[in-house]
Each structure stands twice: as structure tokens, then as C-alpha cells.
Amino acid sequence: MTIEEHIPAAADAMSSGKRLGTFDAFVELAITTARSGRNDGLAITSSHPLLNGAAYLAFRKTVDIKTRREIGAFFSSENVAALLASKLLGVIDEDALVLDPTCGIGDLLIARAAHLPLHETLEKTLDAWGARLAGFDTREDLIRLCKGRLCIMARARGGFDEEIDPLAYFPNILVQDIFAEESHGLLSSADAVVFNPPFGKIVWHEKLDWAAGKINAAAIFLDHLTLKIGPNVPVAAVLPEVLRCGARYGRFKSALAERGYSGSFEARGQFDSWTDVDVFTTLLTRSDGPLWQSPIEPANLSLGDRFEVRVGTVVPHRDPLAGPERAYICAKTTPAWSTFTPTASRHHTGRAFLPPFVAIRRTSSPSDKMRAVGTIVEGDEPVAVENHLLVAIPNDGSVQSCEALLALLQSQAINDRLNDLMRCRHLTTGAIRSLPWKLLDE
Ligand SMILES: C[S@@+](CC[C@H](N)C(=O)[O-])C[C@H]1O[C@@H](n2cnc3c(N)ncnc32)[C@H](O)[C@@H]1O
């Protein structure tokens, strides 16, 4: 189906000989519809195409995928938007200021607007909604379309047909970067947040306490958001599963938990048929309770549920001495069964690992007294690790977890198990991940 078939105003333009070539042209047609409130002389209803997929369709058809990926513009379906808006019902009151800090074409705000009261006129309704809805997006065309669609939503719900200027309303829906200084005011005054941030992997320009290297943008946006909003502000969000389950995001989750956030989750599978990212929905609040806890029985936990396990990335005789200078450890110089801070360094371009973590020697044989010899590595900077070592990084980022792992590796039960699993000399990440954590608790 073409864009023109999806939006009567666009079809009009086509029949009068104009071509609908660009997204800007589509946005202008949408603003015209929002201004006059008429399509082919008919009043707007809730089944209007601009409230039912035409806007996202036009965006996908006229803006290339590279641009859409760069800004993470994957908009919420009506179902997800309605679900997130419903999470706030009963949690905030009708007058609350609800912010979508990455609002795109406004689907989450439209879902919130479905619960806001109507007033006698369109103007009064839009004034009232404008005091309760806030949003940022870095693209002006998306903000224009967002405002136009909110006007169309008000028309559909109230049956209003007076002419208005859609862009004169919603003073808190702004072309603005969530990270910009100017955004702090609305971030700190919002009463609730609806959130579907960009999901792409990026290298962040500032040092983060909880990760290094390429990171999912959703974690960076959520990190910033939760540092800036008020203490009792609920966040209804759709987020990529990797934030909940990915071993690399354990520290991020610990940082959220330390800020007092908790919340359950619903796994929702693939975001939509155009976006192959598994997502979950959640309501984050500052309250006692677990954060995105998976229902695994503690008795069935394995080491891989608590640690990310990797092979060191430095191959000394092969890798060029290039890239940033990093602290460096290798199997020969890492003291067994102790805690140490690396003093050696080398240049390395590959992944480096932020302490604390446990380095485990990869090479051992069944005749050795202990199969998996560990060392706790501490320090403030990422460490380049030789590939004769495995790296076990605790999801909670704590030294206590590293100490617990060292104790686990020293137990005879684990030694016997590794000897059964591994007759060859090299320990594998799979074997280490599969070790049962419960042996330690026994
Ligand atoms: C995943 S879309 C979500 C849009 C909308 N919340 C929804 O659920 O349909 C993310 C949006 O964030 C916007 N964006 C990207 N970087 C941003 C930034 N630094 N500040 C504000 N918005 C940003 C993109 O333009 C895009 O429209």
C-alpha cells in the first residue's frame, strides 16, 4: 500500500498533480489536516490514518534506513504505546506532567492523551493537554508531526472542527537533545516518563562507571534519564532485552538498583516486524523490590547467570602495539589466588575489561592440583588481558562476587567437576559458565 493510499490528504495532493516525494511534504499535509480538521469534507475520527500507522509508514518510505538507524527512530506500535500509558494509570493523577524525552512522532504521548480529559473547545483541550504533555526529539520534522497528530487525536476524541494552528500548542514539546543542558528543567519537573529510547550500539563520548566500548544507546539514555528526573518519578519503558539479560549490562542494572529503582518486566519478543530486536516492557519506580529479576530458582543458578565470561583478547606475538595504552595482565605474571592491581601496560586496540574481575588461567591439565586457578584483578582503568587468561566479570560489579568466585574455584567439588568436563588442557568459557553456583552455598 502506498503512502498516498494511507492518508486522504496525501491522496488529494496526488490527484491535484502534486507528488508526495519527501517526508517534509508528508508532514506539511498532516499539519494541514490538523489545522482544518477535515478530510474530503469529513470530520476526523479515531480511525484516521494519521492515528493508525500512516505516519510511521510515510517515515519508513521516505527516510532511508541508515538515517533511521543512526538516530534510533523505531516508533512504538499502538499496542506498546497503549500498554506503557496504561502502566501509569493509578500511579499518577490526571494533572501530572508526562514526558517522553525521545518522542519521535508522538505515539507514546498520543497514548497518554487518550486518558486526558476533554474540554468545551479544541483550543481549551489543547491548552490543557499542553500543560500535561512534554517531549523532546532532535528532529524538527518529527516534533511538527507529533504536535499535528496530537491535535488530530483531540479532534478525533472531541469531534471538534474549528480551525487552529497546531504548531501554536504544546509549548513543552520541543526540538531538543535529551542530553542538552536546556533539557534539565523539564527532566527534573516531569511527574512521569514514557520511554522508548534509541536501541543502536554506540561508543559514548563520556566515561561511564558501568561500561566501556560499544554500548547499547538505550542504557546510556536510561542512565542519563534516571540521573536527571525527580526522586519519585515512574518510568514506563520499552527496552531491549540485552539491558535485562546481557552480562555486559550487569553493572548498569546495579547502578539503577543503587539509585533505588525496581520493577518487574514482561518479555515481549521482537519489537515489531521491521525491527529485529527483542524487547521487554517495565514500570520503573523507586521502591523496595527486585529489578527485572528473572524467575530462575536460586538453586539452578549457574556461574554464567552471575558473571560474563570471556577469553582475554591480547595475542602478544601477533597483535601490533597500537591503540590506547592499557594496563595489561598475562598468565605468567598474574599471581595465583590473590588480589592484585596490574602495574604493566601495553598498547591495545581490542576490548579491555573494567575491574573488578576474576582472571582464570586457561591452560591446565587433569594432573594439576587445581584446574581453574583464579586471581582477583582490581583497579580503576580497563585492563587488556592476554588470551591465555579467561575473564569473569561479575554482573553486580562487586569485589565480593569476585571473592565468592575465587572460593568456588578453590572447592574440591568444582575441581572434580571441571576434571570430568574437561579432559583437554584448555578450559573453555562454556565450561566455566556452566559451573553451578549453588555448590558454593552448600
Ligand atoms: C525509538 S524512537 C522512539 C519514539 C517514540 N518515543 C515512540 O515510542 O514511538 C527514538 C527517538 O529518539 C530520537 N532521538 C535520538 N537521539 C535523541 C536525543 N539525543 N535526544 C532526544 N531525542 C533523540 C530519535 O529521533 C527518535 O525519534
The ligand as a Gaussian input file, in Angstrom:
#p B3LYP/6-31G(d) Opt

LIG

0 1
 C       12.947000       4.651000      19.339000
 S       12.373000       6.240000      18.772000
 C       11.019000       6.401000      19.858000
 C        9.991000       7.418000      19.505000
 C        8.743000       7.420000      20.389000
 N        9.077000       7.576000      21.787000
 C        7.980000       6.121000      20.195000
 O        7.980000       5.290000      21.116000
 O        7.403000       5.937000      19.135000
 C       13.640000       7.261000      19.426000
 C       13.569000       8.724000      19.035000
 O       14.620000       9.375000      19.740000
 C       15.076000      10.458000      18.951000
 N       16.412000      10.819000      19.461000
 C       17.612000      10.288000      19.134000
 N       18.590000      10.874000      19.841000
 C       17.985000      11.783000      20.660000
 C       18.467000      12.680000      21.646000
 N       19.756000      12.761000      21.930000
 N       17.568000      13.463000      22.297000
 C       16.243000      13.384000      22.006000
 N       15.734000      12.546000      21.089000
 C       16.594000      11.746000      20.417000
 C       15.031000       9.934000      17.539000
 O       14.944000      10.994000      16.601000
 C       13.777000       9.059000      17.576000
 O       12.668000       9.770000      17.103000

